[in-house]
Amino acid sequence: MKTIFTLHIDNMIDLVTNSSSELFILKGDTKQTVEELLASIYPGYLSEYDEVKSILNLSTEELNIYFRCSTGSNQWPCKKEDYSTIPGFTFDDLYEPEKEIEFPKEGDFRYTGNIKRSWDGEIEYALKNNDINGDCWGSTFVTEKNKDSLIEKLDPNHNMWFLFSKDENPNWEMQKVLSEVAQRYHLG
């Protein structure tokens, strides 16, 4: 008997469902304008997507999702100049060096204070964690305290509209159509 290949599976659910959700960012002066555009290219979009939301109506978590998706690097290891920036923001507005984490005992962690580096010596950066009570398991870039100022920097004209998929795996053919008029972010 021959083994062709062996897979080590971490999460059976992802293997079975290949689950994914999507976010599309559109520009428009009014909600009606954006809804008319969406309906003209994908009449049944509301069957798979929530109602379009103005940037002004997003929760802090929804805005954090956007910042996490629109920043970072598409390669690793990477140099500082390989990280994405968003119009209205500088690298230093968005990123900070990652800190190494140690686990002194099971279920406990702490930052070592050392800057994390990749195998080639480059500093690893992460989206800033603006939550003073934050932990090492994710960034909270947008907080209730800075939300309004971040919105003003990101979209001073308030013409960004957010279209989140309702469930996982929206119609792939229609995702391609929506990608022609909107910026697509795969949420995982």
Steps between C-alpha positions, in 0.01 A plus 500: 500500500631849409431827675452779249481780757405551861299793638505617858164664566465768767133578450262255334229767462716711266589192298137401455350846441787701356321778682560861415327829541549821306506876541462743212582871529317735267507877449187707450337822610184339636378162614238505225768551233701204629193277535391585143846411370500169687148413385588580138789252492374243750121527547488236775800621701292534819452124505871460575606838640387725783367844419777735401631706795648846508840531667322718756277209604768236550569348838856514632533127425387547138749783457772285660420228245560751221832618644622143558409403141643806329836504677789261534724344241435239235837337554716376782760583601455856388669833528336808647422634152307181412220577746181656362395845601157652461443844348494755782736294717874463525685183587558632852129580542414136433783273615719422795771237539364172627622390841610149577269301724601239752289250685643459850230246585211338317217742427708802599696736277696822519691723264875465530568859395716372215407596145399202289714435194461266205765246409677755279526757780225732376278651769147360492229764518135477597204733495520717812309383802333815634316311772699558817344188648567298184657159487737328259231320301402780269510867439235747600600788280158667517366580845199703609744776593672531159223381266377844389850634431593187302185532289586864426852401387381203297196656337458874562219519241311209660437334166632151583240225511552150642332185371551194723394152393223353718637150504799316373568415136301760308462431129851509349386620157321795658803577717697546177229737370498699825880520488469707183331786690628448855812410693469136617641368826492130578429469873584134537 
